Amino acid sequence: MSPPSDLRPYLRTLDAETLADLLHAQAERDPELRHSLELRAATQSGDVSEAHRLLDTAVTDGNGEYTAKVGAVLDTLQRMLDAGSRADLAPLARRTVDDISEVLEQSGDHIGDLGDRLDRAVELYARACAARPPDPEKLADWILEVEFDGPGRPSIDLADFATALGEPGLRRIKSTVDDVLTASGPGHRRDVAELLREQLAEVLGDVDELVAILSAKPPRRDVSLKIVRVLRAAGRHSEAIAHAARALTHDKNGHVPEPVPDDETARRRREFDAKPDRETFAVLREAAIADGKWATQRRAALARLRELAAEDVAQADELARVLLDDGRPDEAWRACVRFGASPELKLELAEQRAAEHPAETIPVFREHVEELIERKDPQAYREAARRLKLLRTLHKRAETPDEFTAYVATLVETHRRKTRLITEIRTARIALPKAVSSSRAPR
């Protein structure tokens, strides 16, 4: 089979308008190409609102579509950073990291394309922060939240954010780390604090502190080599040689883990496993936080609740309520999108989310309008008109006002005989199609 001919010489003979028409037609058939072109347009104008809009709607897509959209957003971030854009890209980069983290935590799968995109998103967020540093203490708080309370990903290297953190941010992280190390016994929080303490010593160039931290670890070849490298980099060659000589005399010791005690967390976990719901989750959370084991227990408990949510809408509601109780409204929303939820809960979450994510919530409010209309009750008609006013606002914020106009036209055509409804819509000052007649008696 002969290779396909190169069409570029022919394409160069076409005028710009013809090329634009051809590319637009192909983009209408290829969603990934369309998203890529939309983002390139945002890049050219220095406006990142299009990237935010795609993230608003990405959660409703399948895994492949979501991954493609996120990849396009990351491509945009990298192009703009490479080009030295003067736009503040840190908010978009931060949102992308948080968004991917939530999706990965819900799926429970941190391996593959999306996991790779999370690592890339963190790298780009660090670059964006270096280019236009955000508030250093707020950045420090985000890093601390991810490290201490997150699901284990993303992996953050303080060195990547050191410039943006500066002295105030690093000081805030060190203060929290010191407090945790003083107050916490063995467990997840202490493990995280020990890791951050080591990174802080590296970032701050505290050679004595770093050597002391590394020396306190169980003897291993990689740890000894790192101590030698640190000492040599600091110009302390005689100490590096002495340490290397001592390391050669150490035997390789195995490590046998201690048995896990039957503590309060273990007991509460058995209760949760027997009856996984909001109540037992809350009790488990209280015990695990006290024992410094909450991050690990939370992942496992939520994984069990997601298994149940996949089987029953009522259990999906339970999962979403648990996430709300846990202070994770974004994850609660994603759980409803993924597993379904009762109309009441979807509406409650949409009301909380509408201001910041209008495009995501529009379908929920449309469903609510239809449900109100089907009641065929004057008070319900009045409420439906009020919700239509909200929908008009949401479409305006989502930059889709034409979609609202078309939606109202279809709605009115479908329910044109419900003149009481039409009257309420007019009273709400919502523009109606000219063909709507007002001559019928109210129903």
N, C-alpha and C positions, 0 to 999 in steps of 0.2 A: 504493500500500500504506500503510495507516494505521500510525502509530508504535505500539509496544507500550505497553500501559497501565502506569502506575506502581503497582507492587505494595506500595510502602512503607506506604501507609495501611492496607492489609489486614494486612500483617505486624505492624504495631504493635498490632493487636487480639489477637494470639496471645500465649499465656503463654510464659514463658522456656523451660520444658521442651519444649514443642512446637517452638519455634524451634531449640532445641539438637538435637532429633531430625532436623529437616529439614536443618540445616546439616551434621550428622554424616553423614547419608545421601549428601548431595552430595559431601562430602569423600572418601567411600569410592570415588566414581566419578571424582574429579578429583585426581590426585596432587599437582599444583601447589598447589591449594587446601588440601589436607591438610598439606603442608609449611609453607605460610604460617600456618595455624592452630596447628600444633605450635610454631612459632617464636614466635608471639604469646603462647602459653601460657608459654613460657620467659621472655619479656620481662616478663610480668606478675609472675611469681614471683621475678624477679631471678636465675634459674638458667640459665646458658648451656650446660649439659651437652647439651641437646637439639640445639643448634646444632653442637656438637662431634660428636655422633653422626651428624648428617646429613652432615658433612664426611667422617666415617669411611666412609660408604657411597656417597658421591657419585661416587667414581672408577669404580665399577662401572656407572654409568649411561651412556646415550648423551649426546652433546654437548648436545642441547636440555635433557634432564633435568638434567644437571650444571649448566648455566648457570642454570636456574630455581632449583635448590637454593642455589647460591652467591648469587644475587640475593636470595633470602629471608633468608639469613644476614646479608647486608649491610643489608637493611631492618631486621632486628632490632638490629644494632649501631647504626644511625642513630637508631632510636626510643629506645633506651636512653641513648645519649649526649645526645640532645635533651631527654630527661626528667631528665637529671642523675643517672642511676643511680649508686649508690655501689659497684656491682660493679666488679671489676677486669676491664675488657674488652680490655686490651692483648693478653693471650695469644691470645684468639680472633681478634682483628683481625690479629695477626701471622701466625697460622696460615693465615688466609684469604688473605693476600697471598702467602705461600709456596706455598700449594696451587694458586692460580690461575696463578702463575708457572710451576710445574712442568708444568701441563697445557698452557699456551701454548707452552712450550719444546718439548714433545713434538709438538705439532701443527704447530709452525713458523709459525703464523698469529697475529700480534699485532694483527690488524685485526678490528673487529666488536664484537659485544656483549660477548664475554668480555674483550677488550682494554679496553673501557670499564669493565668491572667491576673490572679490576685497578687502574686509575687511581683508581676510587672507593674500593677497599679500602685503598690507600695513604693516601688522604686521611683515612679513618676511623681507620686505625692511628695517624696523627699526632695526631688528636683524642683517641684513647684514651690515648696516651702523655702528652699534656698534662694529661689529667684525673687519671691515676694513673701518674706517671712510673716506668718500670722502672729497673733498674740502668743508669746512664748509660753505663758503659763497655761493657756487653753490647749496649746499643742501638747504640752507635758501631760495635762489631764487626760487627753485623748489616748496618748501612749500608755499611760498607767491603766486606764480602763481596759484597753485592748489586752494588755499583758496580764493583768490580775483577774479580770472578769470575763475575758473573751473565751471563745471556744478552742483556743490553741493555735488558731491562725487568724490573721497573718503573722508571720515572723518579722519582728522589727529589730533592726540593728540601730542602736542609738547613734553610732558614728555617722549614719546617713542623714540624721536629723540634727546633728550637733550644731551646725551653723545657725539653723533656724531657731533652735532652742536657746542658744546663747547662755549666758550665765544665769538669768532668771529661771529659764526652763529647766536647765540641768540641776539647779539648786532645788527646785520644787520636786523633781524626781528623786533626788538624793534624800530629801527630807522624808518623803513617803517610804522609800526603801529602808531608811534607818528605823523608822517607826515600826515597820513590819518585822524587821529582824529583831527588834527589841521585844515586841509583843507576841510574836507567833512561834508556836512550836513546830514540829515536823509537819509537812503538808504542802499543798500546792502553792499557797501564798509565799511561804518561805523559800521554796525552790525558785519561784519567779524573782523574788527579791535578791537572792544570791546571784542569779544570772545578771540582773540589772546592776548590781553592785560591781560585778566584774567589768561590765561594759562601761560603767561610769569611770572606773579607774583607768581604763584604756583611753576613753575620750578626754579625760582631764589630764592625762599624762602623768598620773601618780604611780611611778614605777614601784616604789616600796609597797604601796597598798596592793597593786596588782600582783606582785611577786608573793606577798603574804597570802592573798586569796588563792592563788594557784598552788602554793606550797601546802595549803591546808587540805587540798583534795587528795583522794587516794592515789598512790603512786602509779602513774601510767606513762608510757612512752610519749604520747602526744602532749601531755601536760608538761613533762620535763622539757621537751623540745621547745614549747612555747615560752617557758621561763628563760631558757637560754637565749631565744630570739629577742625577748624583751630586754634582757640585760645587755646584750650586744648592741641593740639599737640605741640604748641609752649611753653607750660608750663605756659600760662597766664590764670590760672584757675579762678581767681576772676573776670576778664573781661568776661570770658565765662559765668559765673553764672549771671553776671549783664545783659549781652545781652539776655540770655535765659529768664530772668524775664521781660525785656522790650518787647520781642517778644510776650509774652503771653497777653499783653495788647492791641495789634494791632487787629483791626477788619479786616476781610477778605473783601477786596474791589474788585469788578468786574472791568473789563477793557473794555471800548467801543472804538473800533478803530475809528480814525478820518477819515472823508471822503477823498477819493483820489482826489487831485486837478487836474484840467484839464491843465496840464503843457505841455511843449514842447514835452516831451517824449510821452505823451498820444496822442498828435496830430500826431506825426510822426508814431506812432503805427497804428493809423487808416488809414493813407496813405499806410502803408505797407500791412495791411489786405486787402485793396481794390485792390492793385496791388503788390503782393509779388514777388520781383525780386532783382537783384544786386543793382540797383540804390536806391530803397526805403529802402533796408536793410542797405546800407551805411549811408543814412541820419538818419535812426533810431539809428544806432550805435553811430553816432556823438552826437545826442541829449541825448541818454541814458547814455553814458559815462559822459557827462557834469553833468547830474542829479544824477550820482552814482547808476544807475539802470540797468546797461548793462548786468550783469550776468543773471538776471531774464528775461529780454527782449530777450536776445540772445537765451536762451533755448526755449522760446515760438515761436520766429520767425523761428528758425531752424526746430522746430517740424512741423510748417506749410509748410515749403519748402520741408521737407521729405515726407509729405503727397502728395504733388504735384508730386514729383520725382517718387513716386511709380506708377503714372498714365501715365507718359510721359517721354521719353528719353530726350527730349529737356529741360524739367524741371529738370531732373537729372543733365544735364550740368550746368544749372543755379545754382543749389545747390552747385555743386563742385566749380564753379567759386566764389560763395559767400564765401565758406570756404577758398579758396586760398586768396581772398582779406582780410579775417579775420586772415591771418597768420597761418592757420591750414592745411598744406599740407597732413599730415597723414589722417586727417578726410576727406579731399577731395578725397583721394585715396579710402578710405573705402566706401564712398558714390558711387563712380563709380563701385566698386565691387558689392555693394548691389543692386543698382538701374539700372546699365547699364550706358553707356555714349557713345557719338559719338566717332568714331575711332580717330578723330583728338585730342580730349581731353584726351582720354586714353593714346595715344602716348606721348602727352606733359607731363602728370603726370608720365608716366613710365620713361621718360628721366630724370626727376628730382629725381626719386626714385631708379634708377638702382644701383647706387654706394653702397647704404647701404642695400638695400633689393633686391638682384639680383633674387632670386627664384620667387618672386612675379611678377616681370616684364617680365620674359621670355615669357609667353603666349602672351602678348601684342606685343612684337617684332616679334614673329612668325607670328601672324596675319598680321602684317605690311609687312613682307617679302612676304607672299602669295599675298597680295593686290598689291604689286609692280610688282610681276611676272605676274599677270593677265593683267597688262597694255600692255604687249608684246612690250615694247619700250626699245631700247638700254640703254638710260639714266636710266630708271627704273631698268633694270637688273643690272647696275653698282651700283645703290643705294641698291638694294637687297643684293648684295655681300658685300657691306660695313656693312649692318646690320647683315649679317651672322658673320662677324668678331666680332661685338659687342656681338652677342649671344654666340659665342665661349668663350669670356671673362666672360660673366655672368655665363655660365655653370661651368666654372672653379672656379669662386668665390663661387658658390653654391655647389661646390664639386660634380657635376654631369657631368663630361666630357664625360662619356660613352653615356649619353642621347643625347648630342650634336652630337656625331658620328653617332648614330642611326638616329637622325633627318635629318642630311645631307644626309645620304644614302637614306632615304625614299624620301626626296625632289628631289634629283637628279634622282631617278628612276621614279618619277611621271612626271618630266619635262625633261626627257632625250633627247627629240627631239628639245628642245630649246637650240641649240648649242651656240648661242650667250651668253645665260645665263651661260652655263657651262664654257665658256671661261672667263667670268668676275669672276666667282668663283675661277677658277684656278689663275687668275691674282691677286686675293686677297690673294693668298697663303693659301687656305683652302684645306685640304686633301680631295680627292674624292675617292669613291670606285674604285677598279681596273677595274671593268667591264665597266666603262664609256668610250665610244668611242669618239675620237676627229676627226673622219674622215668626219663628215657631214659638209656641208657648213653652215655658220652662217645664223640665221633667225632673 
